Amino acid sequence: MAKEFTIIKERRGTETEVTGTIGYLIDYFRYTLEVGQSWEHEKGNSKINTNPKSGEALVKNLNNAKRNSAANGNPAEYFRLKN
């Protein structure tokens, strides 16, 4: 059985939990990753891996993707891995 991860998405004090395998979570957050990747060419932005292999790497890429696509570099949404 594949390992499941729970990612907590926090936006303006509201938390949403999404649980699934790494493949399911990548599909679930695909749009966020692709939007962040589309802005990675801008100066100071991070490179986004749209196919990470671990839960920690997925959370890191989601946070970088949100930072890349935020107008002022300060996103209103943050992600973390549930312990």
Biotite code that builds the C-alpha atoms (Angstrom):
import biotite.structure as struc

atoms = struc.array([
    struc.Atom([0.000, 0.000, 0.000], chain_id="A", res_id=1, res_name="MET", atom_name="CA", element="C"),
    struc.Atom([1.316, 3.437, -0.944], chain_id="A", res_id=2, res_name="ALA", atom_name="CA", element="C"),
    struc.Atom([2.157, 5.884, 1.805], chain_id="A", res_id=3, res_name="LYS", atom_name="CA", element="C"),
    struc.Atom([-0.369, 8.661, 2.378], chain_id="A", res_id=4, res_name="GLU", atom_name="CA", element="C"),
    struc.Atom([0.421, 12.231, 3.313], chain_id="A", res_id=5, res_name="PHE", atom_name="CA", element="C"),
    struc.Atom([-1.766, 14.994, 4.715], chain_id="A", res_id=6, res_name="THR", atom_name="CA", element="C"),
    struc.Atom([-1.089, 18.527, 3.551], chain_id="A", res_id=7, res_name="ILE", atom_name="CA", element="C"),
    struc.Atom([-2.633, 21.429, 5.455], chain_id="A", res_id=8, res_name="ILE", atom_name="CA", element="C"),
    struc.Atom([-3.459, 24.481, 3.347], chain_id="A", res_id=9, res_name="LYS", atom_name="CA", element="C"),
    struc.Atom([-3.839, 27.660, 5.394], chain_id="A", res_id=10, res_name="GLU", atom_name="CA", element="C"),
    struc.Atom([-5.468, 30.778, 3.981], chain_id="A", res_id=11, res_name="ARG", atom_name="CA", element="C"),
    struc.Atom([-6.470, 33.727, 6.175], chain_id="A", res_id=12, res_name="ARG", atom_name="CA", element="C"),
    struc.Atom([-6.760, 31.602, 9.305], chain_id="A", res_id=13, res_name="GLY", atom_name="CA", element="C"),
    struc.Atom([-8.797, 28.816, 7.694], chain_id="A", res_id=14, res_name="THR", atom_name="CA", element="C"),
    struc.Atom([-7.152, 25.418, 7.407], chain_id="A", res_id=15, res_name="GLU", atom_name="CA", element="C"),
    struc.Atom([-8.052, 22.752, 4.880], chain_id="A", res_id=16, res_name="THR", atom_name="CA", element="C"),
    struc.Atom([-6.594, 19.239, 5.022], chain_id="A", res_id=17, res_name="GLU", atom_name="CA", element="C"),
    struc.Atom([-5.999, 17.175, 1.893], chain_id="A", res_id=18, res_name="VAL", atom_name="CA", element="C"),
    struc.Atom([-4.953, 13.529, 2.323], chain_id="A", res_id=19, res_name="THR", atom_name="CA", element="C"),
    struc.Atom([-3.727, 11.098, -0.319], chain_id="A", res_id=20, res_name="GLY", atom_name="CA", element="C"),
    struc.Atom([-0.790, 9.424, -1.963], chain_id="A", res_id=21, res_name="THR", atom_name="CA", element="C"),
    struc.Atom([1.936, 11.567, -3.484], chain_id="A", res_id=22, res_name="ILE", atom_name="CA", element="C"),
    struc.Atom([0.472, 10.978, -6.968], chain_id="A", res_id=23, res_name="GLY", atom_name="CA", element="C"),
    struc.Atom([-3.003, 12.079, -5.883], chain_id="A", res_id=24, res_name="TYR", atom_name="CA", element="C"),
    struc.Atom([-1.663, 15.202, -4.149], chain_id="A", res_id=25, res_name="LEU", atom_name="CA", element="C"),
    struc.Atom([0.407, 16.194, -7.194], chain_id="A", res_id=26, res_name="ILE", atom_name="CA", element="C"),
    struc.Atom([-2.724, 15.900, -9.358], chain_id="A", res_id=27, res_name="ASP", atom_name="CA", element="C"),
    struc.Atom([-4.805, 17.791, -6.760], chain_id="A", res_id=28, res_name="TYR", atom_name="CA", element="C"),
    struc.Atom([-2.336, 20.714, -6.619], chain_id="A", res_id=29, res_name="PHE", atom_name="CA", element="C"),
    struc.Atom([-1.284, 20.526, -10.300], chain_id="A", res_id=30, res_name="ARG", atom_name="CA", element="C"),
    struc.Atom([-2.698, 23.975, -11.149], chain_id="A", res_id=31, res_name="TYR", atom_name="CA", element="C"),
    struc.Atom([-0.838, 25.662, -8.273], chain_id="A", res_id=32, res_name="THR", atom_name="CA", element="C"),
    struc.Atom([2.438, 24.027, -9.329], chain_id="A", res_id=33, res_name="LEU", atom_name="CA", element="C"),
    struc.Atom([1.976, 24.950, -12.996], chain_id="A", res_id=34, res_name="GLU", atom_name="CA", element="C"),
    struc.Atom([1.135, 28.587, -12.249], chain_id="A", res_id=35, res_name="VAL", atom_name="CA", element="C"),
    struc.Atom([4.222, 28.868, -10.040], chain_id="A", res_id=36, res_name="GLY", atom_name="CA", element="C"),
    struc.Atom([6.319, 27.234, -12.746], chain_id="A", res_id=37, res_name="GLN", atom_name="CA", element="C"),
    struc.Atom([5.067, 29.737, -15.320], chain_id="A", res_id=38, res_name="SER", atom_name="CA", element="C"),
    struc.Atom([6.584, 32.565, -13.212], chain_id="A", res_id=39, res_name="TRP", atom_name="CA", element="C"),
    struc.Atom([9.925, 30.881, -12.433], chain_id="A", res_id=40, res_name="GLU", atom_name="CA", element="C"),
    struc.Atom([11.711, 32.813, -15.208], chain_id="A", res_id=41, res_name="HIS", atom_name="CA", element="C"),
    struc.Atom([11.252, 36.120, -13.358], chain_id="A", res_id=42, res_name="GLU", atom_name="CA", element="C"),
    struc.Atom([14.256, 37.463, -11.442], chain_id="A", res_id=43, res_name="LYS", atom_name="CA", element="C"),
    struc.Atom([14.359, 36.211, -7.849], chain_id="A", res_id=44, res_name="GLY", atom_name="CA", element="C"),
    struc.Atom([11.774, 33.451, -8.303], chain_id="A", res_id=45, res_name="ASN", atom_name="CA", element="C"),
    struc.Atom([12.353, 29.786, -7.480], chain_id="A", res_id=46, res_name="SER", atom_name="CA", element="C"),
    struc.Atom([12.475, 26.851, -9.865], chain_id="A", res_id=47, res_name="LYS", atom_name="CA", element="C"),
    struc.Atom([9.382, 24.638, -9.411], chain_id="A", res_id=48, res_name="ILE", atom_name="CA", element="C"),
    struc.Atom([9.481, 20.841, -9.644], chain_id="A", res_id=49, res_name="ASN", atom_name="CA", element="C"),
    struc.Atom([6.013, 19.737, -10.810], chain_id="A", res_id=50, res_name="THR", atom_name="CA", element="C"),
    struc.Atom([6.713, 16.080, -10.012], chain_id="A", res_id=51, res_name="ASN", atom_name="CA", element="C"),
    struc.Atom([8.302, 15.898, -6.519], chain_id="A", res_id=52, res_name="PRO", atom_name="CA", element="C"),
    struc.Atom([9.031, 12.487, -4.997], chain_id="A", res_id=53, res_name="LYS", atom_name="CA", element="C"),
    struc.Atom([8.266, 13.160, -1.294], chain_id="A", res_id=54, res_name="SER", atom_name="CA", element="C"),
    struc.Atom([5.720, 14.987, 0.834], chain_id="A", res_id=55, res_name="GLY", atom_name="CA", element="C"),
    struc.Atom([8.333, 17.455, 2.092], chain_id="A", res_id=56, res_name="GLU", atom_name="CA", element="C"),
    struc.Atom([9.439, 18.275, -1.451], chain_id="A", res_id=57, res_name="ALA", atom_name="CA", element="C"),
    struc.Atom([5.815, 18.780, -2.534], chain_id="A", res_id=58, res_name="LEU", atom_name="CA", element="C"),
    struc.Atom([5.146, 21.233, 0.318], chain_id="A", res_id=59, res_name="VAL", atom_name="CA", element="C"),
    struc.Atom([8.353, 23.145, -0.477], chain_id="A", res_id=60, res_name="LYS", atom_name="CA", element="C"),
    struc.Atom([7.407, 23.408, -4.159], chain_id="A", res_id=61, res_name="ASN", atom_name="CA", element="C"),
    struc.Atom([3.828, 24.449, -3.355], chain_id="A", res_id=62, res_name="LEU", atom_name="CA", element="C"),
    struc.Atom([5.045, 27.268, -1.091], chain_id="A", res_id=63, res_name="ASN", atom_name="CA", element="C"),
    struc.Atom([7.596, 28.374, -3.701], chain_id="A", res_id=64, res_name="ASN", atom_name="CA", element="C"),
    struc.Atom([4.911, 28.247, -6.420], chain_id="A", res_id=65, res_name="ALA", atom_name="CA", element="C"),
    struc.Atom([2.600, 30.475, -4.362], chain_id="A", res_id=66, res_name="LYS", atom_name="CA", element="C"),
    struc.Atom([5.494, 32.872, -3.689], chain_id="A", res_id=67, res_name="ARG", atom_name="CA", element="C"),
    struc.Atom([6.357, 32.983, -7.419], chain_id="A", res_id=68, res_name="ASN", atom_name="CA", element="C"),
    struc.Atom([2.793, 33.822, -8.445], chain_id="A", res_id=69, res_name="SER", atom_name="CA", element="C"),
    struc.Atom([2.019, 36.332, -5.671], chain_id="A", res_id=70, res_name="ALA", atom_name="CA", element="C"),
    struc.Atom([1.877, 39.920, -6.869], chain_id="A", res_id=71, res_name="ALA", atom_name="CA", element="C"),
    struc.Atom([4.136, 41.224, -4.105], chain_id="A", res_id=72, res_name="ASN", atom_name="CA", element="C"),
    struc.Atom([6.008, 37.997, -3.316], chain_id="A", res_id=73, res_name="GLY", atom_name="CA", element="C"),
    struc.Atom([3.980, 37.563, -0.128], chain_id="A", res_id=74, res_name="ASN", atom_name="CA", element="C"),
    struc.Atom([1.300, 34.901, -0.690], chain_id="A", res_id=75, res_name="PRO", atom_name="CA", element="C"),
    struc.Atom([-1.938, 34.676, 1.300], chain_id="A", res_id=76, res_name="ALA", atom_name="CA", element="C"),
    struc.Atom([-1.806, 30.871, 1.260], chain_id="A", res_id=77, res_name="GLU", atom_name="CA", element="C"),
    struc.Atom([0.691, 28.546, 2.942], chain_id="A", res_id=78, res_name="TYR", atom_name="CA", element="C"),
    struc.Atom([1.133, 24.777, 2.950], chain_id="A", res_id=79, res_name="PHE", atom_name="CA", element="C"),
    struc.Atom([2.560, 22.415, 5.566], chain_id="A", res_id=80, res_name="ARG", atom_name="CA", element="C"),
    struc.Atom([2.827, 18.695, 6.112], chain_id="A", res_id=81, res_name="LEU", atom_name="CA", element="C"),
    struc.Atom([0.772, 17.235, 8.961], chain_id="A", res_id=82, res_name="LYS", atom_name="CA", element="C"),
    struc.Atom([2.795, 15.151, 11.409], chain_id="A", res_id=83, res_name="ASN", atom_name="CA", element="C"),
])
